[in-house]
C-alpha cells in the first residue's frame, strides 16, 4: 500500500525542495527561466551534451549490469572461501572517490601507461569503461544484499520443481527484482552525476567528451552562472525522471 | 534444453546487446573518421574566454583536422605533453616553457598573442593604488594590509597567473614566501581565476587577474564582481605573452607533429591573428587578446615589441629569440 505512494512522495519532495531553492536563491530563478528557454528552443549544443551524458552513463550502466548482477548473485547464493572478503571489498569500494579512480585510470590509459595502446584516454569509451568500473561495487553490493534477503526455500522450491542450479538462481533474482532494479537505477544516477572520471579521462572536449557535469563545471569557471544552473536542472530532471519511470514500472509488474 | 531464466535473463541479454552495440558503434565511428586528430592542452584563460572555440570553428572548416582542446592549468598541461598524451601546448609562462624546451619535450615555439594582467580591487580603493606602477601599488597594498585596511587575494595554485604574481612581488622588493605567511591580509585561494575573483569581491580585496576572466565576470550576463574595479593596467611589468609549442616527435613518436605545425601556422597567419584581435570587441567593447606576430616581425610597435622580447624571448648565442635554434624541428619557414 505504501509503495504506491513512493513515486508521488518523491515527486512532491522534489517540487518542494526546488520551490525553496527558487525562493531563496535569486540566480536560480534566472537559471530556471534560462533552462526552459534552452530546452524549448532546442539549443543544439545543450541537446548534444545531454544526449551524450545519457548515452555514456546508460552504456556504462548496461555494461556493469552484465557482470555485476551475476557476481552479486554468486556472492549472495554460494558459500565459498573468501566470500566475506569479497563482500567487504565491494562494500568498501562503493565509496571510492571518483577523482582517485580517474587518476589511476589516467595513469594506466595515458599514452605511456601500461594500457596506453587502447587509446581510451580522451575517448568516450574511456569514460564509459571508467563509470562502469565505478558503479560495479554499488551494483554488486546491493544485489548481494537483495539476494541474501530472499528466503532460501524459494531456491529449494524451484529445484523441487525441476529447475537447474542456474534457473533456480534466476528465480531468486526474480524475487528480488525491486531491490536489484533500484540498485541499477542508483548506479546510473551515480554514473551520470559523477565528475571526477568524466573530467580526468574525458577532459571536457567539445563535441567529443563533454557531458553535463563537466559542462556545468566549465560554465561556472567561465562565469556563465545561469547556463550552469540550466544544465544542473537538466541533470536533476534526468535523475528524477529515471527514478519515476522505474517506480512506475515496478508498480506495473507487482 | 535452453534454460528458462525469466525476466533477468532477458535484462542481462539486452544489457549485453546494448553495450556491445553501443561500444562497437562508438569505436567504428571514431575509427572511420577521415579527419586527423590534434590534441591541444591549453591554458584556461584562452579557453574559458571562448577565444579557442572561435578559432576552432574557423580552422576546422578549412583543414581536415579535428582539434581536441583540453583546458587545464600549466602544470598538468606540461605533464600531459611529457607523457605524450597531447600533440601541442598553448601556454603563458615563459620560464616554464624554457624548461619544457630544455627537457627536449617541445619544439617550434611561436609567440602568437599577448595582453596585460590587471590589478583589480575594491571600488573605494582603500590603499590608493589607482594609476600607480605595479611595484608602487603592491607596496601600498602591503602597508595598508599591515594596517588592516586592505586585503590581497592570491591564486596560490602554481598557474601562469600565479607565476606572474610571484614575479611582481619580487620586483616590488617583497619575498613572496614570507608575506604569504601574513595571513591576516594575504589570502590564498588555491583555485582558478573565477573563484579567486569571487573571493576578492566578497572580501573587498585586491588581486591580480587576466583581463579576459575579469571582463567575463564583470561584463557578462550578470556582474558577479560588482565591488571590484580595474586599478592598475597596461604597465610593461604586467605583460602576458601566449605561445604555441609542438610536442617533440622524436621523443613521442605518436605525437601528431604535422597537424600541430598546421595549427601553429594558422595561429600566426593573417586570418588567425585577425580572429584573435577581433575577439571580444562585440561583447565587451574591447579586445581580450592582441595579435603579436606583426608587431614582432615588422616592428610596427617598437615599445610593445621590446616588452614582449624582454619578457618572453630567450637567449640564443647572444641574440634574443622566441625559439632557440636547437629547439627547432623542420619547418624553418616558421621563423622566416
Interface residues (C-beta under 8 A of the other chain):
Chain A: X27 X30 X55 X58 X59 X62 X63 X65 X66 X69 X70 X110 X111 X112 X113 X121 X122 X123 X124 X125 X128 X163 X164 X166 X167 X170 X171 X173 X174 X177 X180 X203 X204 X205 X206 X208 X218 X220 X221 X222 X223 X224 X225 X226
Chain B: X3 X4 X5 X6 X7 X8 X9 X11 X12 X14 X15 X16 X18 X19 X22 X23 X26 X27 X30 X39 X44 X48 X49 X50 X53 X56 X68 X69 X70 X71 X72 X83 X84 X85 X192 X193 X194 X195 X213 X216 X217 X220 X221 X222 X224 X252 X254
